[in-house]
Amino acid sequence: MILLKLLLLVVIIWLVYSLLKKYSRSVDRDEQAPDVPASPEDMVRCARCGVHLPRSEAILSGDETFCCEAHRSEHQS
């Protein structure tokens, strides 16, 4: 009977150790792979209102950039 209790205790200790080790590995893996920030993008200024926005979101018209289609059409008229 004592041998059975001892065996059960060893199994429980081994199980707790295994779970803690697995958790520790997952935490280490999360810390080693930080989020990679997006590459910086050039900012441009709207020729109409002066707001700054990323070049990929700007509307180009000739050499000038605009934040929206309404500002581009207002500037051209």
C-alpha contacts under 8 A as a table, 3 or more apart, distances in Angstrom:
res1	aa1	res2	aa2	distance
1	M	4	L	5.19
1	M	5	K	6.47
2	I	5	K	5.12
2	I	6	L	6.12
3	L	6	L	5.06
3	L	7	L	6.10
4	L	7	L	5.07
4	L	8	L	6.15
5	K	8	L	5.04
5	K	9	L	6.16
6	L	9	L	5.07
6	L	10	V	6.26
7	L	10	V	5.14
7	L	11	V	6.27
8	L	11	V	5.13
8	L	12	I	6.24
9	L	12	I	5.14
9	L	13	I	6.16
10	V	13	I	5.13
10	V	14	W	6.08
11	V	14	W	5.07
11	V	15	L	6.10
12	I	15	L	5.05
12	I	16	V	6.21
13	I	16	V	5.23
13	I	17	Y	6.12
14	W	17	Y	5.09
14	W	18	S	6.11
15	L	18	S	5.13
15	L	19	L	6.24
16	V	19	L	5.21
16	V	20	L	6.19
17	Y	20	L	5.21
17	Y	21	K	6.10
18	S	21	K	5.12
18	S	22	K	6.19
19	L	22	K	5.16
19	L	23	Y	6.19
20	L	23	Y	5.07
20	L	24	S	6.07
21	K	24	S	5.05
21	K	25	R	6.30
22	K	25	R	5.22
22	K	26	S	6.43
23	Y	26	S	5.20
23	Y	27	V	6.33
24	S	27	V	5.18
24	S	28	D	6.20
25	R	28	D	5.09
25	R	29	R	6.10
26	S	29	R	5.08
26	S	30	D	6.27
27	V	30	D	5.18
27	V	31	E	6.37
28	D	31	E	5.18
28	D	32	Q	6.24
29	R	32	Q	5.22
29	R	33	A	6.47
30	D	33	A	5.54
30	D	34	P	7.14
31	E	34	P	6.28
41	E	54	P	6.32
41	E	55	R	7.08
42	D	54	P	5.97
42	D	55	R	5.77
43	M	52	H	6.20
43	M	53	L	5.37
43	M	54	P	4.48
43	M	55	R	5.50
44	V	52	H	5.45
44	V	53	L	5.60
44	V	54	P	6.16
44	V	55	R	5.70
44	V	58	A	7.50
44	V	65	T	6.99
45	R	50	G	5.40
45	R	51	V	5.56
45	R	52	H	4.43
45	R	53	L	6.49
45	R	65	T	6.62
45	R	66	F	7.17
45	R	67	C	7.91
46	C	49	C	5.74
46	C	50	G	4.69
46	C	51	V	5.40
46	C	52	H	6.37
46	C	53	L	7.74
46	C	58	A	7.90
46	C	64	E	7.73
46	C	65	T	5.37
46	C	66	F	4.21
46	C	67	C	5.40
47	A	50	G	5.88
47	A	64	E	6.32
47	A	65	T	5.99
47	A	66	F	5.78
47	A	75	H	7.92
48	R	66	F	6.79
48	R	71	H	5.90
48	R	72	R	7.51
48	R	75	H	6.42
49	C	71	H	7.73
51	V	67	C	7.23
52	H	67	C	8.00
53	L	57	E	6.76
53	L	58	A	6.68
53	L	67	C	7.03
54	P	57	E	5.49
54	P	58	A	6.55
55	R	58	A	5.17
57	E	67	C	7.46
58	A	65	T	6.03
58	A	66	F	5.66
58	A	67	C	5.32
58	A	68	C	7.26
59	I	65	T	5.56
59	I	66	F	5.04
59	I	67	C	6.22
59	I	68	C	6.43
59	I	69	E	7.00
59	I	72	R	7.60
60	L	63	D	7.15
60	L	64	E	5.98
60	L	65	T	4.61
60	L	66	F	6.41
61	S	64	E	5.40
61	S	65	T	6.17
61	S	66	F	7.77
61	S	72	R	7.37
65	T	72	R	7.97
66	F	69	E	7.31
66	F	71	H	6.28
66	F	72	R	5.76
67	C	71	H	6.92
67	C	72	R	7.93
68	C	71	H	5.55
68	C	72	R	6.54
69	E	72	R	5.05
69	E	73	S	6.24
70	A	73	S	5.25
70	A	74	E	6.09
71	H	74	E	5.04
71	H	75	H	6.01
72	R	75	H	5.26
72	R	76	Q	6.32
73	S	76	Q	5.18
73	S	77	S	6.38
74	E	77	S	5.42
